[in-house]
Amino acid sequence: MLHRALPALLVTVALTATACSQGGNESVVEITGSASAAGESATPSESSSSSPSGTGTTAAVSPTPQVVATAATGLDVPWGLDFLPDGRAIVTERDTAKVLLVSPPVDGQPGDVVEAGTVPKVVPTAEAGLLGVAVSPHFAKDRTVFFYTCTAKENQVVKATLRNDELGKVEPVLTGIPNGEIHDGGRIAFGPDGDLYVTTGETGDEKLARDRDNYAGKILRITPEGKKVAGNPFDTVVYSWGHRNMEGIAWDDSGNLWASEFGKDTADELNLIQPGLDYGWPVVEGMSHQRGYTNPQLTWPPDDASPSGLAFDGGYLWMAALQGERLYRITVQGKKATDPEGFFEGDYGRIRTVVTAPDGNLWMTTSNTDGRGDPGPDDDQILVVEP
């Protein structure tokens, strides 16, 4: 049965204190800040543009996204997802450390699911495990895929070849990322520049986000070999800092980098990421306008969001919400993000990941078997959304 949800009513109200978790559900979308104020930085050197760019300009009336197919069912905490050149998705399971290859659905039936292998040394605890996956931009030649893994002593970026649907030997790319039972970050993606971007969490140790030389609570930018990129702001692998926990990054059609970030008590965030800027955690949460800290573009109470995956498609950012149990569509015009609308609220439970598929649809994963959801008989699922 296909589900079709009407856009959630948007209201602007003051934030109320809410408990920090990634479970539960509320029905009201709350946004703080105005479109003109959102995203302004207290750093004098930062500037922004409100002019539309490319497909960032959207029509006055947009179609309502709807789920049109199911790609897979019965998965165990699917976390990372990327697409191979042949159109199949490569998917990670957080707790089993399995790597799956999922074919697109055919004639209304889910696609084939093939187990390519298991990433070794993964230790799943609470939010930790086998997390993000990114396919090499040169996969046709190097057959390489990258993973973000949580081991007993640290988090790592590793790589392996994928040939004949089998995962090869796993090798470390970047080590020494602090780990914890919570706030491990874990989203990885190749940017338009060909570099690999890595989101990390502060592992529940807030002071790590303030240490610019520490890998925790940061966005890291590395080469496919795990080295710092020439031009990184601090001559290290650190790209931005002062983050709590990020599980979503995406680039719009103008090359701007966006990230979704978990708040604590009051404000989940959508941030426009610029190199070297300090996003304030734990000194500030949400909008602050304090000098030296960069304001988010949009904020939500954690009950309405707890944002994870992020994708860009058709002039919009699409943000998966765990605790909010919905998919947000956010208008992007230049360097401004506005007018978030929530869809599928409560229809599929917790939404972990959203990725743009080769055909322009979105693939969206549920996360109801992660210990914080209420799994149904088909969970966890990968759903195909026509945006």
N, C-alpha and C positions, 0 to 999 in steps of 0.2 A: 504493500500500500504506500502510495506516495504521500508525503506530508508537505503542506504548503502553509506557511505562517504569514500573518499580516505583520507589517513593521511595528515594532514596539513603540509606544508613545514616549516621546522624549520630553523630559521636564528638567528645569534647572532649579536645583535646590541645594541647600547647604549640606555638606557631608556630615554623616553621623558616624560615630566610632563603631567599628565592627571588628569581630575577632579575625585574626589572621589564620586562614586555612585554605585548602583547596577543595572543600566539599560543601554541599548545600545548594540552595537556589533561592533567588528572590525574583520578583516579577516586574520591578520598576527600574528603568534605566536612568541613572543619575549622572549628569555631566557637570563638572565644575569648570569655571573659567569661561571667558567669552572668546569668540573666534578671533577677535583682534588681540586679545591678551595671550592666548595660548601659544606656547612655543617661544615667547620672548625670553631672551636670556639676560641675566644680570651682568653677563660678560660684555663689555663695550664693543669688542671686536666682532661679535656675532651679528649678522644681518639676515633678514629673511625677505622673501618676495611673495606678494600675493597674486601675481599674474599667473593665469592658467598656463599649463605646458602640456602639449601632446594630448593624450587621452585623459589627462587630468581634468579636462572640461567635460562635465556630464550634462545630460539632458535634464529638463525640469522634472520629468516623470521617468523613473527607471523601472524596469520590470522587477517583479518580486522573484528572488531566487527560489528555486525548488529542487528537491532531491528527485533525480530522474532514474537512478539505478543504484544498485549495491555491488561494489567491487569484491568485497570479501566479508565473511562473517566468522564468528568463533575464534577471534584472535585474542591473544593474551597481552594486554597493555601495549598496543602498538604505539610507538613514540615518534621515531624518525621516519620520513618518507621523502624520496626523490625519484626522478624518472630516468630510466635508461633510454638510450637512443632508439631501441626497438619498441618503445611505447609502454613497456611494463614498468611497474613501480617496484623499487627496492625499499623494504620496510623493516624496521627494527622492532623487536619486542623487548621491552625494558627489563622484565624479570627473568625471562628464559634465556636472554642473550642470543636469541635466534635471529637470523637474517633471512627474510622471505622475499620471494619474487612473485608479484601479483599481476596477473594479466587483466586487461580491461574487461568489463562485463560484455556478454554477447546475448542478444535477443532476450534481454531482461533477466538473464541468469548471471550470478557472480562469476568472476573469472577464475582461472586456475591459480592455485597457490603452491609454489614450489619452495622447499626449504633448501637454501644455498649453503648453510653451514651455521656454526655458532662461534661467536667471538670469545676467545678464552680470557680468563682472569677477571671477568666481570663479577662484581659482588653487589647484588641488588639489596638495598636497605632503604625502606621508606621511599624517597623520591629518586634514589640513585639506581644505576643499572646501565644497560646499553641504551644510549639516548640518541643523539642526532646522527644523520647519515647525509653525505654529499657525494654525488657522482662527479668524477673528474671532468672538466670541460673538454679534455682530450681523450675521453673514454674509448673512442673507436680505435685509438692507437695504443693507449697504455693500459686499458682494461682495469683501471684503478678506481676504487671507492674508498671513502674516508668515513670514520666513525668517531663518535665521542663516547668514551667508556669510563665507567667508575670502577676502580680496582680497590683492593684492601687498603692501600696506603695513599693513593692519589687519583686524580682524574687525568685522562690522557686523550689526545687525538692520535688515532692509529689509522693505518691503511692496509688494504689487501687487494689482490687482483681478483677478478671475477671472470672465470672462463668456463664455458660449457655448464653454466648455472651452478658452479661450485666455487666456494670462497677459498682463496689460497692462503698462504702463510700471512699472519697478521704481524705488522711491524710498527713500532712507535714512530710518530712524527713530531709530537710535542708532548713533553712530560712535565711533571712538577706543578700541575694545577691542583690547588687544595681541594679536598673533598669533604663531604659530610653526609649525614643521613637526609638533610634537606638542603635546598638552595644550591643545586649543583649546576644550574644553567643547562648547557648541553646542546643548544641548537647550533649547527654549523651549516655554512652555505658559501658557495663561490660567488664573489661579486662580479660586476661587469668588468672589473680590472683584471680578473683572473686570479685574484688572491683569495685565500680561504679566511673567512671571518668566523670567529668562535665566541659564543656567549658563555660567560661563567657566572656563577652565583657566589655570594660571600659565605656560603656554607653555614649560615646562622651565626657567624662571628663577624659582627658588624664592622669592627675596626679594620678588617681586611680590605673593605671597599675604599678606605681612606689611604691605604698604602699603595702608592702609585707603582711601586716596584714589585708588588705581589700580583699574581695572576687572577686572584679571586675578585668577584664583583666588577668585572671588566668586559669590554669587547676587545678581543685580540685579533690582529690581522697578521697572517703569516703566509709565506710562500708554500707551495705544495710540498716542499721539503722540510717545512717546519721552521724556517728562518724568519727573522724580522724582515719587514718590507722596507726598502729604501723610501724615505719620506714619511714613515711613521712618526707621530708628533714628538715622542720622547726618546727616539733612537732605540726603542725596545719593541717587543711585540704588542705592547699596549696601544690600543687605538682610542678608547674612551674609558672613563672611570667614574667611580661614585655610584655604582649600580647595586641594587639589592639582589635581584634574581631575574634573568631574562630567558625566555624560552621561545622567542619569536623575533626574526629579522627578515626584512624584505626590502628590495629596491624598487622604486617607482620607475616610470619610463623616462624620467630625466636623470636617473642615476642617483637620486637621493636615497639615503639609507634610513630606514625606520626600524624601531625596536619596541616590542611590548614587554612590560616589566611589572612584576608582582609588587604591590605595596604591602604594608603591614596592617595598620589599623584603619586607615582612612582613604588611601588613594592608590589604586592601580594606575599605571601610566602607559601612554603611547608617546614615544620620544622620537624626534628627528635627531639623528646621530651625526655629529660633526667631529672631526678628529681633534683630540686633545682636550675636549670639553669635559667639565666635571658636572655630573648629574645629581650630586648632592647627598646621596645616601651615606650614612644615616642622619646627617645634620638636618636635612629637610626631606619631607615626603609630600609629593604632589606640588602644587603651586606655592611658590615662596617669594619670588622677586627679590631674594637676597643676592647681593653682589657676589659674583664669583661662581654661582650655581646656575645651571641651565634648567629652565622650566620645561615641563612636559607640554606637548601639544594638547592632549586631552587626558582627563582623569575619570575614574569610576570608583565607586565604593567596591571593595573586594567581593561583597555578596553578588554584585551584578556582573562581575567580570572574572577575576583571577585569570588573566590572559596568558595564553600559551602561544600556539603557532600563529604565523602572520604570512600573508601572501598579497601580491598585487596583481590585479586583473581588471581590465576594462575601465581604467581610470579610478579604481577604488582600492583601498586597503581592505583586506578581509582578515578579521581577527577572531581566533577561536577562544572561547571562554569556558573554563572548567567549572568553577563555582556558579557562574551565571548561566551555564547550560544553554548557550546560544552562539550564533555566528554573527559577528558585527560586520556591517558594511560601512566604510568610512570614506567620505569624499576627499580626494586629494587635488588641490589646485596649487601649483608651484610648490612652495615650502610650507603650505598650510594644510592641516587636516581638520575637517569639520563634519558636522551633521551625521554622527553615528546612528545607525539603525540596527536593531537586533532582530534576528530571524531564528526560527525553529526553537523558540524558547521552551525547554522542557520536553521537546518531542523525542530527542535522542539521548538525553542525559548530558554528561560531561563531554565537551569537545576539546580534544588535545591539539590536533594538527590540521592545518589547511594548506594545500599546495596547488598551484596552477598546473593542470595537466597539459600535455601537448595539444589537445584539441580545443583548449580554451575553457573547458569546464574546470571545476574545482574538485579535488579529492579531499574529503574531510574524515578524520578518524575520531571515533568515540574513545572515551577512557573511563569506562564504567567498571572494569575489572581491576582497577588499581588500588582497591582497598578503601576508596573514599566515595564510591558511587553505588548505584543500585542496578546491577547488571540484569538485562533481560535475556531471553533465550538465545538471541542472535549475537549478543555482545562478546567481545568488542567487534565493531564493524568499521569498514571503510565505505563511505557513501559518496556518490557522484552528484555534484550540485551544478545545475545549470544557472549561471549567475545572471 
